[in-house]
Amino acid sequence: MPHVSSTLTAAQKYTIWEERIPGQPESVREIRIEGGANTASKHFVTLDGVVTQVTDEQVELLLKIPAFVKHQELGFVKIHNRSKVDIKGLEAEDKSAPITPKSARKKRLAKPMKSEG
């Protein structure tokens, strides 16, 4: 069964739209991909991503949704077609991730130090 791993901070609902009446798109199906990477909760927290089990049909639909494809291109979501999920190569966090002591140190080290005097 396929899986989608996500390093997005929030869950995403990807929507399939149809125009049953011309000019009036209607939501016909939603696929929810869990988020929550880089956030603390009472559940198991992983820095590498949250995994959502999907069906083969849902994978086909997701690949037709421009927002999902864009998230995939940016490295925030990845489709896995095996039972063991390999989360290497995903972005570690998105811009909405909360600041942690580790990320604050990383940002501080990236800035050049001002000389005193």
N, C-alpha and C positions, 0 to 999 in steps of 0.2 A: 504494500500500500504506500502511495507517495506521501511525502511530508513537505511542508513549507516551513523553513526557519526564518525568523525575523529578528532583526536587531532594532526595530522601531520601538520607541518608548510606549506608544499607545497602540491598542488593537485597531485594525483597519477593516472597514466593510467595503468590499469591492462590489459594485453594483452592475448588473446586466440591465440595459435599457432597451425597450422596444417602442416603436411608434404604432400603436394600434389605431389611433386617430391621428391623421396627418398634422404635424406641428406640435403634438402633445406627447413627449416621451413619457413612458410609464415604467417604473421599476418592476421587473418581472422576477428577479432573483438576486439575492445577496450572498456573498461568501465572506465569512468573517475569518480573518487571520489574526491570531492572538499576538499581542504586543506585551510590553512590560519589561523588556530588557533594560538594564541600567536603572531599575527602580526597586526600592525596598518594599517588601510586602510580607505577609505571613506565610507565603508559599516559597518553594524552592527558587532561589535566585541564581541565574547564570549570566555571566558577562558576555557570553558568546551568542546568545539568541534564545528565543522562545520557539518551540516547535508545535505546529498545528498539523494534525493528520487530515488529509484531504483524499477525495476519490479521483480516479482517472478523469472522470467527466468534469469535475471541478477544476482540475489542472488545465484541461482544454479551454474551459471558459475563462479562467484567469489569464491565460496567454492572449486572449482577445481584448482584454481591458487595458486601455492605454496607461492608466495610473499604476496598475500592477507591473506592467512592462517597464515603466520608468523607474519604479522602486527596485526592480530586478537589475536594471542597467546600472543604477547607482550603488548596488551592493547591499541594499537594506533587506531584501528578501531573496531566498534561493529555494528552488525546487529540488527535492531529493527523491529519487525513484528507488531507493533501497530501504531496507528496514533499519539499518544502522545509519544514523545521520552524521555526515561530515560537515562541521560548521566552520571549517577553515576558509578564509577568504572573504568572510562577511565583514562589513564595516563594524567596528567595535561599538560605535554609538552614533546617534543622530544629534542634530543641533539642539533638540529639546531635552536631552538627557540632563539630569540634575548634576550640579557640581559636587564632586567628591574630593576628599583630601588628595587622592592620587591624581585626578584631573587638574586640580588647582596647582599642585607641584609641577606637573607637566607644562602647564601654561606659563608658570612663573619661570621655569628653566628655559623656555623657548624665547622669552623676551631678553634682549641685551641688557645687561646691568648698566645703570648710570654711574659714572664715576663721581665720587664725592670730592668736593673741594672747590 
